[in-house]
């Protein structure tokens, strides 16, 4: 069939090429897609209720914020030094050195006692 045909009005019109009818296959959603949809449905606004909250976790989060507001009233220079040292030990030694370099990429070889101590610093980092 030609791409153009004569219409009854005498105007040449473009016609669509003839194609075979398309078969529509109904596919069953995968397990992963079903799990994803189930998770998204659990966080739908209609599902968010006060009764669905973990009050233990909420109490902890609120308590941490109240403690943070009270912290300036208990400030000491020695406490700041301890906080900075612990931050350096847990973040630099624990996370960057032990977790990242030693355990993840295995690009750093440590003897067992040093590996244990560095990993312990990573564990206490939170």
C-alpha positions in Angstrom: 0.0 0.0 0.0 1.3 3.4 -0.9 2.1 5.9 1.9 -0.4 8.4 0.3 -3.9 7.8 -1.0 -6.7 9.8 -2.6 -9.5 10.8 -0.4 -13.0 11.3 -1.5 -12.4 15.1 -1.4 -9.7 14.8 -4.0 -6.9 15.7 -1.5 -3.9 13.5 -1.1 -3.7 12.2 2.5 -0.9 10.4 4.2 -1.9 6.9 5.4 -0.3 4.9 8.1 1.6 1.8 6.9 -0.2 -1.4 7.5 1.2 -3.2 10.5 0.4 -6.5 12.1 -1.9 -6.3 15.1 0.1 -6.0 18.3 -0.4 -8.7 20.9 -0.7 -7.5 24.4 0.9 -9.7 27.0 -0.2 -9.4 30.6 2.9 -9.9 32.7 2.8 -10.8 36.3 4.7 -8.2 38.5 7.9 -9.5 39.9 8.4 -10.3 43.6 10.7 -7.3 43.9 8.1 -5.0 42.4 5.5 -6.3 44.8 7.8 -5.9 47.8 8.5 -2.3 46.7 4.8 -1.5 46.3 4.1 -3.0 49.7 6.8 -0.8 51.3 5.5 2.3 49.5 1.9 1.5 50.6 3.1 1.2 54.2 4.3 4.9 54.1 1.2 6.2 52.3 -0.3 9.2 54.1 -3.4 7.2 55.0 -1.2 4.8 56.9 0.6 7.3 59.0 -1.1 7.3 62.4 0.0 8.1 66.0 -0.6 4.5 66.9 1.9 3.3 64.3 4.8 5.1 66.0 7.5 3.4 68.1 7.2 5.4 71.3 10.5 4.0 72.6 12.3 5.5 69.5 10.4 8.7 69.7 11.2 9.1 73.4 14.9 8.6 72.6 14.9 11.1 69.8 13.1 13.8 71.8 15.4 13.1 74.8 18.5 13.6 72.7 17.2 17.0 71.5 16.4 18.1 75.0 19.8 17.0 76.1 21.4 19.0 73.3 19.5 22.1 74.4 20.8 21.6 77.9 24.4 21.0 76.8 25.6 24.6 76.8 24.8 24.9 80.5 27.2 22.0 81.3 30.1 23.1 79.1 33.7 22.5 80.2 36.9 22.8 78.2 38.1 19.4 79.3 34.7 18.0 78.0 35.4 19.7 74.7 38.8 18.1 74.4 37.4 14.7 75.2 34.7 15.1 72.6 37.2 16.2 69.9 39.5 13.3 70.7 36.7 10.8 70.6 35.4 12.3 67.4 38.8 12.0 65.8 39.3 8.4 67.1 35.9 7.1 66.0 35.6 8.9 62.7 39.2 9.0 61.4 40.5 5.7 62.9 37.3 3.7 63.2 35.3 4.6 60.1 37.9 5.8 57.6 40.8 3.6 58.5 39.2 0.4 59.8 35.9 0.1 58.0 36.8 1.8 54.7 40.5 1.0 54.1 41.0 -2.2 56.1 37.7 -4.1 56.0 36.0 -2.8 52.8 38.8 -2.5 50.3 41.4 -4.5 52.1 44.0 -1.9 51.0 45.4 -1.7 54.5 46.9 -4.7 56.3 46.8 -4.5 60.1 47.9 -7.0 62.7 45.0 -8.5 64.7 45.3 -6.4 67.8 45.5 -3.1 65.8 42.6 -4.3 63.6 40.5 -5.1 66.7 41.2 -1.7 68.3 40.5 0.3 65.0 37.3 -1.7 64.4 36.3 -1.1 68.0 36.6 2.7 67.4 34.4 2.2 64.4 31.8 0.3 66.4 31.6 3.0 69.1 31.2 5.8 66.5 27.5 5.1 66.5 
